[in-house]
């Protein structure tokens, strides 16, 4: 089962930490994949980018697939500049994660 999460205008470190902490419960509910819609994200900081990378690694270590879906222009640029785009699964056009 795919869990779709829509980030708002601001993507925060605390939101990603909360999502990470909920992984055991979500896995128990049968979630196998995450699709994080970041099309509206325009406010974030370096701690957010670090938390996103940590969430991705934690989820994958538990056998989950993670897709960062439709990153906004500014978020996409930040991911590319920092090199994180090479470590995350990105969809520029609204893709899906196979379960």
C-alpha positions in Angstrom: 0.0 0.0 0.0 1.2 3.5 -0.8 1.1 6.3 1.7 0.9 9.7 -0.1 2.0 12.7 2.0 1.5 16.2 0.8 3.9 18.8 2.1 2.6 22.3 2.3 4.4 25.6 1.7 6.9 24.8 4.4 8.7 21.5 4.8 10.2 21.3 8.3 12.7 19.1 10.0 10.2 18.4 12.8 7.5 17.1 10.3 10.0 14.7 8.8 11.1 13.5 12.3 7.4 12.9 13.2 7.0 11.0 9.9 10.1 8.9 10.7 8.8 8.1 14.2 5.5 6.9 12.8 7.1 4.4 10.4 6.7 1.3 12.7 2.9 2.0 13.0 2.6 2.7 9.2 4.5 -0.5 8.4 2.1 -2.4 10.7 -0.8 -1.0 8.7 0.7 -2.4 5.5 2.4 0.6 4.0 5.1 -0.4 1.6 5.8 2.9 -0.2 5.8 6.6 0.5 5.1 9.3 -2.1 6.0 12.8 -0.7 4.4 15.5 -2.8 6.7 18.5 -2.6 5.1 20.6 -5.3 4.2 23.4 -2.9 7.4 23.5 -0.9 9.1 26.9 -1.0 10.3 27.2 2.7 12.9 24.9 4.0 16.4 25.0 5.4 19.5 22.8 5.6 18.2 20.9 8.6 15.1 20.0 6.5 17.3 18.7 3.7 19.3 16.6 6.2 16.1 15.3 7.8 14.7 14.4 4.3 17.9 12.4 3.6 17.7 10.7 7.0 14.0 9.9 6.5 14.7 8.4 3.1 17.5 6.2 4.5 15.5 5.1 7.5 12.5 4.2 5.4 14.6 2.3 2.9 16.4 0.4 5.7 13.0 -0.9 6.7 12.2 -2.0 3.2 10.0 0.9 2.1 10.2 2.7 -1.2 10.2 6.5 -1.1 9.5 8.9 -4.0 9.9 12.7 -3.7 7.1 13.7 -6.1 7.0 16.9 -8.2 9.5 19.1 -6.2 8.8 22.8 -6.6 11.3 24.7 -8.7 13.1 26.1 -5.7 13.1 22.8 -3.9 14.3 20.9 -6.9 17.1 23.4 -7.4 18.2 23.0 -3.8 18.2 19.2 -4.1 20.4 19.4 -7.3 22.8 22.0 -5.9 23.4 20.0 -2.7 23.7 16.7 -4.6 20.8 15.2 -2.8 18.9 14.7 -6.0 21.4 11.9 -6.8 20.6 10.1 -3.6 16.8 10.5 -3.6 14.2 9.1 -6.0 12.6 12.1 -7.6 9.6 12.4 -10.0 9.4 15.7 -11.8 6.0 15.0 -13.4 3.8 13.3 -10.7 4.9 9.7 -10.8 4.0 6.8 -8.6 5.9 4.4 -6.4 5.4 0.8 -7.3 4.3 -1.3 -4.3 
